[in-house]
Amino acid sequence: MIGTVRASKGAKPPGGRRRRQVGLRLLMWSLSLWSALWGWAGQPGVYVVQKGDTLTAIAREHGVSVSALAKLNDLELDDIIRPGQKLKLPEGAGKAERPAPAKTVTVRKNDNLTLIAREHGVDVLDLARANGLTLDSIIHPGQRLVIPEGPVAAERSPLPATVRRAIEQAPVRKGRWRYIIIHHSATTAGTPRAMDAYHRRVRHMENGLAYHFVIGNGHGMKDGEIYVGQRWNCQLPGGHLSSARLNEVSVGICLVGDFNRSKPTRRQLESLEALLQALLERCGLQPDAVTTHKRIVPGHTECPGRLFSLKSVLRGLESD
Ligand SMILES: [Zn+2]
């Protein structure tokens, strides 16, 4: 037995070599598997679904629209996606930067939203919204507030900042408004100034412009431009309905155009929807508060015209 051991000394036992080779192959194989997986994950244009992911979250993270992402991958918006599933990313997708941890401040004595906003160089409306507050919310010493990173409200609402501000800053009493009434001007062109003059001189309205808001159609005003009237800023009753009782509780919006002859423009409808959204929120109303002149005073007028669809406006409001 001793001789045998000596005889084999220095020679590699054949079984050992095989084991080493198998081990090496396994190592190479797992390395290539890793790099393949790594390649997939790191490959531009492809995303591997992680646990807890949703299409919406992935789209947001990559700065693409959820419908584009779904379409590219032959998915329906409500399809279930599974961890490990590979999704193609639409062109132009970039990994959005991870949001930094929210910056917070503690309210001191005599602080108010305006002061804090100014101190941190953010818009006071954004500050309020980031904290689920309105401009007239009371804040208390010791309360912690999140300082928004960017223009929070601007992302959520396509309304221009001046209009948003006018809506937020008007001294709206709780329960002040019950309806929001949509009108057309029944003219092909129009401006708030001309309407104001007409309402003062011809209709003898001392508060002028009968509506709270006017939305332009590109003729006289910019297409989709929203004009905020004094009746809104000062929370005065409208002059847009024949009933004083209804004027008292109805916000009036006039879209420039004759919608018996042509449809409202796409931009007018987009502005209308954004405006309605903001007004419903500000006035504490539900979408069923939105109606038209002819619906609230049946048989009296065709306003806002046969080509205006209240139904599609309401559908837009409900889908948001
Ligand atoms: Zn009308």
Residues whose N, C-alpha, C, O or C-beta is under 5 A from the ligand:
A	BS01	ZN	H183 H184 H240 H293 C303
